């Protein structure tokens, strides 16, 4: 009977995607068209390339979610300014001027 209670508790728990990784987060700059993403694998944060990267090219991640990345330049820049206090000058934003 105790096992049944434990199983019910496990099923009710929600997984959430929150973590603090200050060393890692300072290591990667933002791009609206990033070449890498963060992945959480067994409680370890990994960086996975999603595009080919040339030698010496900066590895970037997006601070925006997938929906936000699809927004128009002005909206993306407003979101980034409000939440992270910087003006995005990534290649995508520069092309869309």
SEVEX-423114 format. One record per residue (C-alpha): residue number from 1; x, y, z. Coordinates in Angstrom, 3 decimals, padded with zeros to 6 digits. Layout:
+-----+----------+----------+----------+
! num !     east !    north !       up !
+-----+----------+----------+----------+
! NUM !        X !        Y !        Z !
...
+-----+----------+----------+----------+
END
This chain:
+-----+----------+----------+----------+
! num !     east !    north !       up !
+-----+----------+----------+----------+
!   1 !  000.000 !  000.000 !  000.000 !
!   2 !  002.906 !  002.347 !  000.722 !
!   3 !  004.235 !  001.716 ! -002.811 !
!   4 !  000.879 !  002.799 ! -004.271 !
!   5 !  001.069 !  006.111 ! -002.374 !
!   6 !  004.622 !  006.736 ! -003.632 !
!   7 !  003.606 !  005.972 ! -007.218 !
!   8 !  000.651 !  008.392 ! -006.983 !
!   9 !  002.946 !  011.135 ! -005.647 !
!  10 !  005.419 !  010.584 ! -008.478 !
!  11 !  002.677 !  010.846 ! -011.105 !
!  12 !  001.417 !  014.136 ! -009.657 !
!  13 !  004.824 !  015.820 ! -009.705 !
!  14 !  005.326 !  018.240 ! -012.532 !
!  15 !  008.660 !  018.633 ! -014.224 !
!  16 !  009.644 !  022.233 ! -014.740 !
!  17 !  012.472 !  023.697 ! -016.783 !
!  18 !  014.208 !  025.956 ! -014.313 !
!  19 !  017.866 !  025.984 ! -013.444 !
!  20 !  020.645 !  028.350 ! -012.532 !
!  21 !  023.840 !  027.951 ! -014.499 !
!  22 !  025.630 !  031.316 ! -014.139 !
!  23 !  029.011 !  030.153 ! -015.466 !
!  24 !  027.503 !  028.635 ! -018.598 !
!  25 !  025.024 !  031.405 ! -019.310 !
!  26 !  027.767 !  034.041 ! -019.308 !
!  27 !  029.754 !  032.052 ! -021.850 !
!  28 !  027.326 !  032.336 ! -024.779 !
!  29 !  025.960 !  035.397 ! -026.506 !
!  30 !  022.492 !  035.715 ! -027.988 !
!  31 !  021.518 !  035.443 ! -031.638 !
!  32 !  018.020 !  035.443 ! -033.139 !
!  33 !  019.289 !  032.634 ! -035.388 !
!  34 !  021.558 !  030.679 ! -033.019 !
!  35 !  023.918 !  027.879 ! -033.977 !
!  36 !  023.550 !  026.061 ! -030.641 !
!  37 !  020.987 !  025.180 ! -027.970 !
!  38 !  021.155 !  024.218 ! -024.317 !
!  39 !  020.015 !  020.719 ! -023.380 !
!  40 !  019.446 !  019.325 ! -019.925 !
!  41 !  020.719 !  015.742 ! -019.872 !
!  42 !  020.452 !  013.939 ! -016.549 !
!  43 !  020.708 !  017.191 ! -014.585 !
!  44 !  023.730 !  018.343 ! -016.600 !
!  45 !  023.538 !  021.287 ! -018.935 !
!  46 !  025.006 !  020.627 ! -022.382 !
!  47 !  025.443 !  022.788 ! -025.436 !
!  48 !  024.512 !  021.128 ! -028.743 !
!  49 !  025.326 !  022.629 ! -032.111 !
!  50 !  022.329 !  022.865 ! -034.444 !
!  51 !  024.255 !  024.314 ! -037.412 !
!  52 !  027.711 !  023.877 ! -038.834 !
!  53 !  030.220 !  026.193 ! -037.181 !
!  54 !  033.413 !  027.333 ! -038.868 !
!  55 !  036.686 !  027.389 ! -036.987 !
!  56 !  036.823 !  030.617 ! -034.980 !
!  57 !  033.098 !  031.336 ! -035.407 !
!  58 !  031.251 !  032.363 ! -032.255 !
!  59 !  028.875 !  029.802 ! -030.768 !
!  60 !  025.573 !  031.517 ! -029.968 !
!  61 !  022.295 !  030.583 ! -028.311 !
!  62 !  018.961 !  032.362 ! -028.385 !
!  63 !  017.596 !  034.014 ! -025.277 !
!  64 !  014.173 !  033.876 ! -026.955 !
!  65 !  011.821 !  030.912 ! -027.177 !
!  66 !  010.924 !  029.418 ! -030.565 !
!  67 !  007.769 !  031.514 ! -030.963 !
!  68 !  009.576 !  034.732 ! -030.070 !
!  69 !  012.391 !  033.976 ! -032.544 !
!  70 !  009.768 !  033.972 ! -035.302 !
!  71 !  008.536 !  037.469 ! -034.463 !
!  72 !  009.462 !  040.581 ! -036.444 !
!  73 !  012.734 !  042.332 ! -035.657 !
!  74 !  011.180 !  045.200 ! -033.700 !
!  75 !  009.244 !  042.863 ! -031.404 !
!  76 !  012.262 !  040.606 ! -030.781 !
!  77 !  014.400 !  043.612 ! -029.935 !
!  78 !  011.729 !  044.978 ! -027.554 !
!  79 !  011.565 !  041.645 ! -025.734 !
!  80 !  015.345 !  041.438 ! -025.407 !
!  81 !  015.637 !  045.051 ! -024.257 !
!  82 !  012.910 !  044.594 ! -021.648 !
!  83 !  014.146 !  041.292 ! -020.246 !
!  84 !  017.926 !  041.433 ! -020.785 !
!  85 !  018.579 !  045.169 ! -021.229 !
!  86 !  020.469 !  045.082 ! -024.527 !
!  87 !  019.872 !  046.061 ! -028.129 !
!  88 !  020.218 !  043.020 ! -030.344 !
!  89 !  022.642 !  043.477 ! -033.224 !
!  90 !  022.843 !  039.858 ! -034.356 !
!  91 !  023.185 !  039.025 ! -038.061 !
!  92 !  019.461 !  038.373 ! -038.434 !
!  93 !  018.491 !  041.722 ! -036.885 !
!  94 !  021.066 !  043.527 ! -039.009 !
!  95 !  019.718 !  041.898 ! -042.212 !
!  96 !  016.140 !  042.852 ! -041.309 !
!  97 !  016.876 !  046.560 ! -040.774 !
+-----+----------+----------+----------+
END
